[in-house]
Every structure is written in C-alpha cells, then in structure tokens.
Amino acid sequence: MPSYGVKRLVLDVLKLHNPSIVYLADHLCTQKEIEGVNITSVEVDAETESVKITIEGTNLDFDQIKMELEAHGAAIHSVDQVIATKDTFEQRALVEEALSRAE
C-alpha cells in the first residue's frame, strides 16, 4: 500500500535574531521525519529577520513544525510551497530521471 505525506514545505518566517538560523536548522533536524532543512535570510532589521525555510522529509507534521518554530520565537507568515506525494509517484519520477540521464 502506498504511503501518503508531505515531503517538502517552504515557509516564509519572521524570527528573532536569537536563536540563530544555524541553531534553528539543527534543532529542526532533530525531528525524526525531517531529513533536511535549508534556511535563507531574506531581510534583517534591528530586532527580527525574515527567513525562507525549506524543510524536506517524509510525512512532515506541519503542526509540530509550527509549534517548534513558535517555541523558538518565530512566526510563520505564509506557506509558500507544499509537496505531498505517494511513494509510487516518487518511484516513477526516479525511474524517469534515471532514463533521461541514460539517453
């Protein structure tokens, strides 16, 4: 039976300077379903910074991620991208990618 789930989230987030983006990325990666985190600083002012957070993994729990961010003084402004797939879709994409490389 194929599994369903959110595989990628791209979030527009406003956060305090502390904790740093390095700490925040490392902390988010402690969640077992998260395989990778990319945080890019977009704008910085005296007390806060706007960042773009890309999170990849399997069956990502948006509510848990939101709680973790809020616990560290961050607020999600918007969800800019969501990718959710079935395993069968991912497998087909991998096969198609491998075939295109072989050509």
Secondary structure, DSSP 8 states (H G I E B T S, - for coil): ---EEEEEEEEEEEEESSS-HHHHHHHHTTSTTEEEEEEEEEEE-SSEEEEEEEEEESS--HHHHHHHHHHTTEEEEEEEEEEEEEHHHHHHHHHHHHHHHH-
